């Protein structure tokens, strides 16, 4: 039986060979298929997968379950997650399921699901669990077909970009799913691309495909500097998160990428709304406001962000992790390959390097995302106890975890919804203050851990 703990806030994820055994995944297929049929009004379900070693086994088991409840499955093969999203809209599917471990370590895998126009999250994912626990499955005899979903996706994206100035970039696909697809897009647009690790390989032999971790960008930075590229791009394992480095090799994190995109959109759409999340820099929100835009801080998580975008009619949303959701000129889901093309277009049209796109933005000192291992069963309680401590000392925001507003910066502590970790990030006016704020949060966290251990 599948563990309830793997049914997370916005996907279903666990250690593939321990928590996602084939008979259980077949039951999951029955549960997801039943849910999608009941809530979408139809039975046509697209299924895609990433290139992890376990993904084909999970596909086989999932599809058996989907067919058993009467779903008509279209298998689109090993593809980036945004290709699955695109195929669901393009083929008018009633639902879609992506088998992917995203940025998690290679032994993990999981399932992201779409029902109609929405991504399953929160109570919907819990309802799937309850269907499985009750054995409350539909019955039927479904069909299985395959289709090429990549070609229409490549053609649609490439048709948007007519670049007058040919620029030189380096792209690192991390042996994930981005390589073969973005290669075809690069061939169609006016870009000189040096390709790193474009061969799909679920062993991830060169580095783990997570562009938020600076250690995973070492090869990219070195190659950008070596060949004098205009900038560098990186993708995560299932290609829904983008990373970038400027021509000097400096990392441009997701919040400042969002600001670069927002600047361009606001030139065409004054007053536009943008959604950020709790890990994003205060500088980003301040700059969007200064440019006449409406920046809204919200919770972390692709499903939650997409729902908030629709509610606020936002043109763009983004996360520190590199998820970028373009409603402006696009379809509203997170797509790192499309986001890469938008960044190429901005740099090409400006005639200036990537670093110049942040001209005039105040310089703050910040950390990347800091991840601290923490068991799933205590992580939310720990965050709550740390939040209680800081509420008596500083102004805090509790949109997602706790964001402590220090005199000259801020610090964030939140529990990850996808991994047994706590996530921290800090920003301050100076290196000294940054260390001070980080140390203060870490000390309170350690005290909460110690108290919790004694009481357990």
C-alpha positions as CSV (number, residue, x, y, z in Angstrom):
1,X,0.0,0.0,0.0
2,X,1.3,3.5,-0.8
3,X,2.3,5.5,2.2
4,X,0.1,8.5,2.9
5,X,3.2,10.6,3.4
6,X,4.1,10.5,-0.3
7,X,0.8,12.3,-1.2
8,X,2.3,15.8,-0.8
9,X,0.9,19.3,-1.3
10,X,1.3,19.4,-5.1
11,X,2.5,16.1,-6.3
12,X,3.0,12.4,-5.3
13,X,6.6,11.6,-4.7
14,X,8.8,9.0,-3.0
15,X,11.9,6.7,-3.2
16,X,11.1,4.7,-6.4
17,X,12.3,1.3,-5.4
18,X,11.0,1.4,-1.9
19,X,7.9,3.6,-1.8
20,X,6.7,3.3,-5.4
21,X,6.5,-0.5,-6.0
22,X,4.8,-1.6,-9.2
23,X,1.6,-3.2,-7.7
24,X,1.1,0.0,-5.6
25,X,1.6,2.3,-8.6
26,X,-1.0,0.3,-10.6
27,X,-3.4,1.1,-7.7
28,X,-2.3,4.7,-8.0
29,X,-3.2,4.5,-11.7
30,X,-6.6,3.3,-10.8
31,X,-7.0,6.1,-8.2
32,X,-5.8,8.9,-10.5
33,X,-7.8,7.6,-13.4
34,X,-10.9,7.4,-11.3
35,X,-10.4,10.9,-10.0
36,X,-9.7,12.4,-13.4
37,X,-12.7,10.7,-15.0
38,X,-15.0,11.9,-12.3
39,X,-13.7,15.5,-12.2
40,X,-12.9,16.3,-15.8
41,X,-15.9,14.8,-17.5
42,X,-13.9,12.6,-19.8
43,X,-11.4,9.7,-20.0
44,X,-8.6,10.9,-22.4
45,X,-5.4,11.0,-20.4
46,X,-1.9,11.9,-21.6
47,X,1.1,10.3,-19.9
48,X,4.7,11.4,-20.1
49,X,7.9,10.5,-18.2
50,X,11.3,11.9,-17.5
51,X,14.5,9.9,-18.1
52,X,15.1,8.5,-14.6
53,X,16.0,4.9,-14.4
54,X,12.7,4.0,-12.7
55,X,10.4,6.0,-15.0
56,X,9.7,3.3,-17.6
57,X,8.7,0.8,-14.9
58,X,6.4,3.4,-13.3
59,X,4.9,4.2,-16.6
60,X,4.0,0.6,-17.3
61,X,2.4,0.1,-13.8
62,X,0.5,3.4,-14.0
63,X,-0.9,2.7,-17.4
64,X,-2.1,-0.7,-16.4
65,X,-4.1,1.0,-13.6
66,X,-5.4,3.8,-15.9
67,X,-6.6,1.2,-18.5
68,X,-8.3,-0.9,-15.8
69,X,-10.6,2.1,-15.0
70,X,-11.5,2.9,-18.6
71,X,-9.1,5.6,-19.4
72,X,-7.9,6.2,-23.0
73,X,-4.2,6.8,-22.6
74,X,-2.0,8.6,-25.0
75,X,1.7,7.9,-24.1
76,X,3.9,10.7,-25.3
77,X,7.1,9.1,-24.2
78,X,10.2,10.5,-22.5
79,X,9.7,14.3,-22.6
80,X,10.0,17.5,-20.6
81,X,7.1,18.2,-18.3
82,X,6.1,21.3,-20.3
83,X,5.7,19.1,-23.4
84,X,3.2,17.1,-21.4
85,X,1.3,20.2,-20.4
86,X,1.4,21.4,-24.0
87,X,0.1,18.1,-25.3
88,X,-2.8,18.1,-22.8
89,X,-3.9,21.5,-24.2
90,X,-3.1,20.7,-27.8
91,X,-4.9,17.4,-27.9
92,X,-7.8,18.5,-25.6
93,X,-7.0,15.8,-23.1
94,X,-9.2,15.6,-20.0
95,X,-6.2,14.9,-17.8
96,X,-2.4,14.4,-17.9
97,X,0.1,12.7,-15.7
98,X,3.9,13.3,-15.7
99,X,6.1,10.7,-14.1
100,X,9.1,12.7,-12.8
101,X,11.3,13.1,-9.7
102,X,12.0,16.7,-10.8
103,X,15.0,18.0,-8.9
104,X,15.0,15.3,-6.2
105,X,17.9,12.8,-6.0
106,X,18.1,10.1,-8.6
107,X,16.5,7.4,-6.4
108,X,13.3,9.5,-6.1
109,X,10.4,9.6,-8.6
110,X,6.8,10.8,-8.6
111,X,3.7,12.0,-10.4
112,X,2.4,15.5,-11.3
113,X,-1.2,15.5,-12.5
114,X,-3.4,17.8,-14.5
115,X,-7.2,17.7,-14.4
116,X,-8.8,19.9,-17.1
117,X,-7.0,23.2,-16.9
118,X,-5.8,22.8,-13.3
119,X,-2.9,21.0,-11.6
120,X,-3.9,18.7,-8.8
121,X,-2.8,20.0,-5.4
122,X,-3.8,20.0,-1.7
123,X,-7.2,18.4,-1.1
124,X,-7.4,17.0,-4.6
125,X,-4.3,14.9,-4.0
126,X,-5.7,13.7,-0.7
127,X,-9.0,12.7,-2.5
128,X,-6.9,10.5,-4.8
129,X,-5.4,8.8,-1.7
130,X,-8.9,8.3,-0.2
131,X,-10.2,6.7,-3.4
132,X,-7.3,4.2,-3.2
133,X,-7.8,3.5,0.5
134,X,-11.5,2.8,-0.1
135,X,-10.9,0.8,-3.3
136,X,-13.6,3.1,-4.8
137,X,-12.4,2.6,-8.4
138,X,-14.3,3.0,-11.7
139,X,-14.2,0.0,-14.0
140,X,-13.8,-0.2,-17.7
141,X,-11.5,-1.1,-20.5
142,X,-9.3,1.7,-21.8
143,X,-7.2,2.1,-24.9
144,X,-3.5,2.9,-25.3
145,X,-2.0,4.9,-28.2
146,X,1.2,6.9,-28.7
147,X,1.9,10.2,-30.4
148,X,4.7,12.6,-31.2
149,X,4.0,15.6,-28.9
150,X,7.5,17.1,-29.3
151,X,7.3,18.4,-32.9
152,X,4.1,20.5,-32.4
153,X,5.6,21.9,-29.2
154,X,9.0,22.8,-30.9
155,X,7.2,24.4,-33.8
156,X,4.9,26.5,-31.7
157,X,7.7,27.9,-29.5
158,X,10.3,28.5,-32.3
159,X,7.7,30.4,-34.4
160,X,7.5,33.1,-31.7
161,X,11.1,34.1,-31.8
162,X,12.6,36.1,-34.7
163,X,16.0,37.3,-33.4
164,X,17.8,40.1,-35.3
165,X,21.0,39.8,-33.3
166,X,22.7,36.3,-33.1
167,X,23.9,35.8,-29.6
168,X,26.3,33.2,-28.1
169,X,25.0,31.1,-25.2
170,X,26.0,28.0,-23.3
171,X,23.2,25.6,-22.2
172,X,23.6,22.8,-19.7
173,X,20.8,20.2,-19.7
174,X,22.3,18.1,-16.9
175,X,21.5,14.9,-18.8
176,X,17.8,15.5,-18.1
177,X,15.0,15.8,-20.6
178,X,15.7,19.3,-21.9
179,X,18.6,18.4,-24.2
180,X,17.0,16.8,-27.2
181,X,14.1,19.2,-27.3
182,X,15.9,22.5,-26.7
183,X,18.4,21.4,-29.3
184,X,15.6,21.3,-31.9
185,X,14.4,24.8,-30.8
186,X,17.9,26.3,-31.0
187,X,18.3,25.0,-34.5
188,X,15.2,27.0,-35.5
189,X,16.1,30.3,-33.9
190,X,19.1,32.6,-34.4
191,X,21.3,31.5,-31.6
192,X,24.9,30.1,-31.4
193,X,24.5,27.5,-28.7
194,X,27.3,25.4,-27.0
195,X,25.6,22.4,-25.5
196,X,26.6,20.7,-22.3
197,X,25.3,17.3,-21.1
198,X,22.4,17.1,-23.7
199,X,22.3,13.3,-23.7
200,X,19.5,12.0,-21.5
201,X,20.9,9.7,-18.8
202,X,19.1,8.8,-15.6
203,X,22.4,8.2,-13.8
204,X,23.1,12.0,-14.2
205,X,26.8,11.3,-14.6
206,X,28.1,14.9,-14.8
207,X,26.1,16.6,-12.0
208,X,22.6,16.5,-10.5
209,X,20.1,18.4,-12.6
210,X,19.1,21.1,-10.1
211,X,20.1,24.6,-11.2
212,X,19.4,26.2,-7.8
213,X,22.5,24.5,-6.4
214,X,25.7,26.5,-7.2
215,X,27.8,23.4,-7.3
216,X,25.8,22.1,-10.3
217,X,26.6,25.3,-12.3
218,X,30.4,24.9,-12.2
219,X,30.8,23.5,-15.7
220,X,28.4,26.0,-17.1
221,X,30.2,29.0,-15.6
222,X,33.6,27.7,-16.8
223,X,32.4,27.3,-20.3
224,X,30.7,30.7,-20.4
225,X,33.9,32.3,-19.4
226,X,36.0,30.2,-21.7
227,X,34.2,31.0,-24.9
228,X,33.1,34.5,-24.0
229,X,29.4,33.7,-24.2
230,X,26.6,36.3,-23.7
231,X,25.2,34.1,-20.9
232,X,24.6,30.6,-19.8
233,X,21.4,28.6,-19.2
234,X,20.7,25.5,-17.1
235,X,17.7,23.2,-16.8
236,X,16.5,20.8,-14.1
237,X,15.7,17.1,-14.8
238,X,12.2,17.5,-16.2
239,X,12.8,20.9,-17.7
240,X,10.3,23.1,-15.9
241,X,12.9,25.1,-14.0
242,X,15.5,27.4,-15.5
243,X,18.9,28.6,-14.1
244,X,21.0,31.4,-15.6
245,X,24.5,32.9,-15.3
246,X,25.6,36.2,-16.8
247,X,28.6,36.7,-19.1
248,X,30.9,37.0,-16.1
249,X,29.6,33.7,-14.6
250,X,27.5,35.3,-11.9
251,X,24.4,33.3,-11.0
252,X,21.1,35.1,-11.7
253,X,18.6,33.5,-9.3
254,X,14.9,33.0,-10.1
255,X,13.7,36.2,-8.4
256,X,16.0,38.4,-10.4
257,X,15.1,36.5,-13.6
258,X,11.5,37.2,-12.8
259,X,12.4,40.9,-12.5
260,X,14.1,40.9,-15.9
261,X,11.1,39.3,-17.5
262,X,8.7,41.7,-15.7
263,X,10.7,44.8,-16.9
264,X,10.2,43.8,-20.5
265,X,6.5,42.9,-20.0
266,X,5.8,46.2,-18.2
267,X,7.1,48.1,-21.2
268,X,4.2,46.6,-23.2
269,X,1.6,46.1,-20.5
270,X,1.8,48.9,-17.9
271,X,0.4,48.0,-14.5
272,X,0.6,44.3,-15.1
273,X,0.4,41.8,-12.2
274,X,3.2,39.4,-11.2
275,X,3.2,36.6,-8.7
276,X,6.4,35.9,-6.7
277,X,6.9,33.6,-3.7
278,X,8.1,33.9,-0.1
279,X,11.8,33.2,-1.0
280,X,12.0,36.0,-3.5
281,X,14.0,39.1,-2.8
282,X,12.3,42.2,-1.4
283,X,14.3,44.1,-4.0
284,X,12.3,42.3,-6.7
285,X,8.9,43.4,-5.3
286,X,10.2,46.9,-4.7
287,X,11.5,47.2,-8.3
288,X,8.2,45.9,-9.8
289,X,6.3,48.5,-7.8
290,X,8.7,51.2,-8.9
291,X,8.1,50.3,-12.5
292,X,4.3,50.6,-12.0
293,X,3.7,46.8,-11.7
294,X,1.7,44.9,-9.1
295,X,3.9,42.3,-7.4
296,X,2.1,39.8,-5.1
297,X,3.9,37.5,-2.7
298,X,2.5,34.0,-2.4
299,X,3.2,30.5,-1.4
300,X,5.9,28.2,-3.0
301,X,4.7,25.4,-5.2
302,X,3.9,25.1,-8.9
303,X,0.3,24.1,-8.4
304,X,-0.4,26.8,-5.9
305,X,1.3,29.5,-8.0
306,X,-0.7,28.5,-11.1
307,X,-4.0,28.7,-9.2
308,X,-3.0,32.1,-7.8
309,X,-2.1,33.4,-11.3
310,X,-5.5,32.5,-12.6
311,X,-7.2,34.2,-9.6
312,X,-5.1,37.4,-10.1
313,X,-5.0,37.4,-13.9
314,X,-1.2,37.7,-13.7
315,X,1.0,38.0,-16.8
316,X,3.8,36.1,-15.2
317,X,4.7,34.2,-12.0
318,X,8.0,32.9,-10.8
319,X,9.9,31.2,-8.0
320,X,13.4,31.3,-6.7
321,X,13.7,27.7,-7.8
322,X,13.5,28.8,-11.5
323,X,9.8,27.9,-12.2
324,X,8.6,30.6,-14.6
325,X,4.9,30.7,-15.6
326,X,4.2,32.9,-18.6
327,X,0.6,33.9,-19.4
328,X,2.0,36.8,-21.4
329,X,2.3,35.4,-25.0
330,X,2.1,31.8,-23.7
331,X,0.0,29.2,-22.0
332,X,0.5,29.9,-18.2
333,X,2.4,26.8,-17.1
334,X,6.0,26.5,-16.0
335,X,8.2,25.9,-19.0
336,X,12.0,26.3,-18.7
337,X,12.6,25.9,-22.4
338,X,10.1,28.7,-23.3
339,X,11.6,30.8,-20.5
340,X,15.1,30.3,-22.0
341,X,13.9,31.6,-25.4
342,X,12.3,34.7,-23.7
343,X,15.6,35.4,-22.0
344,X,17.5,35.0,-25.3
345,X,15.1,37.3,-27.0
346,X,15.5,40.0,-24.3
347,X,19.3,40.0,-24.5
348,X,19.3,39.8,-28.3
349,X,16.9,42.8,-28.7
350,X,18.6,44.9,-26.0
351,X,22.0,44.8,-27.6
352,X,23.5,44.5,-24.1
353,X,24.7,41.6,-22.0
354,X,22.6,39.8,-19.5
355,X,24.2,41.7,-16.6
356,X,22.9,45.0,-18.0
357,X,19.3,43.8,-17.7
358,X,19.6,44.5,-14.0
359,X,21.1,48.0,-14.3
360,X,20.0,50.3,-11.5
361,X,18.7,47.4,-9.3
362,X,20.0,48.0,-5.7
363,X,22.6,45.5,-4.6
364,X,21.7,43.4,-1.6
365,X,23.6,40.4,-0.3
366,X,21.7,37.2,-0.3
367,X,22.1,33.5,0.1
368,X,20.8,30.8,-2.3
369,X,18.2,28.4,-1.0
370,X,19.7,26.6,2.0
371,X,18.3,23.1,2.6
372,X,18.5,21.4,5.9
373,X,17.6,17.7,6.3
374,X,14.5,17.3,8.5
375,X,12.1,14.3,8.9
376,X,8.7,14.9,7.3
377,X,6.9,14.1,10.5
378,X,8.4,17.0,12.5
379,X,9.4,19.7,9.9
380,X,6.1,21.7,9.9
381,X,6.0,21.7,13.7
382,X,9.6,23.0,13.9
383,X,8.7,25.8,11.6
384,X,5.7,26.7,13.7
385,X,7.8,26.9,16.9
386,X,10.5,29.0,15.2
387,X,7.7,31.3,13.9
388,X,6.2,31.7,17.4
389,X,9.6,32.8,18.8
390,X,10.2,35.5,16.1
391,X,6.6,36.9,16.2
392,X,7.4,38.4,19.6
393,X,10.5,40.1,18.4
394,X,10.0,41.2,14.8
395,X,7.3,41.7,12.2
396,X,6.8,38.4,10.4
397,X,4.9,37.1,7.4
398,X,3.3,33.7,7.6
399,X,2.2,33.2,4.0
400,X,4.3,30.0,3.7
401,X,6.5,29.2,6.7
402,X,7.8,32.3,8.4
403,X,9.5,35.3,6.8
404,X,11.2,37.4,9.5
405,X,11.5,41.1,8.6
406,X,14.8,42.2,10.2
407,X,15.8,46.0,10.3
408,X,17.9,45.7,7.1
409,X,16.9,42.5,5.5
410,X,14.9,39.3,6.0
411,X,15.2,35.6,6.7
412,X,12.9,32.8,5.7
413,X,12.3,29.3,7.2
414,X,9.7,27.0,5.5
415,X,9.1,23.3,5.3
416,X,9.5,21.8,1.8
417,X,6.4,20.2,0.4
418,X,8.5,17.8,-1.8
419,X,11.4,16.6,0.3
420,X,12.2,15.9,4.0
421,X,14.0,19.2,4.3
422,X,13.6,22.7,5.7
423,X,14.4,25.6,3.3
424,X,16.0,28.8,4.4
425,X,17.0,32.0,2.6
426,X,18.4,35.3,3.8
427,X,18.9,38.8,2.3
428,X,20.6,41.8,3.9
429,X,22.2,45.2,3.2
430,X,25.7,43.8,4.1
431,X,27.6,40.6,4.4
432,X,27.9,41.2,8.1
433,X,24.2,41.6,8.6
434,X,23.5,38.6,6.4
435,X,25.6,36.4,8.6
436,X,24.0,37.9,11.7
437,X,20.4,37.2,10.5
438,X,21.3,33.7,9.4
439,X,23.0,32.9,12.6
440,X,20.0,34.2,14.6
441,X,17.5,32.0,12.7
442,X,19.8,28.9,12.8
443,X,20.2,29.3,16.6
444,X,16.4,29.4,17.2
445,X,15.9,26.5,14.9
446,X,18.6,24.4,16.7
447,X,17.0,25.3,20.1
448,X,13.6,24.2,18.7
449,X,15.1,20.9,17.5
450,X,16.7,20.2,20.8
451,X,13.5,21.0,22.8
452,X,11.5,18.8,20.4
453,X,14.0,15.9,20.8
454,X,13.8,16.1,24.6
455,X,10.0,16.1,24.5
456,X,9.6,13.2,22.2
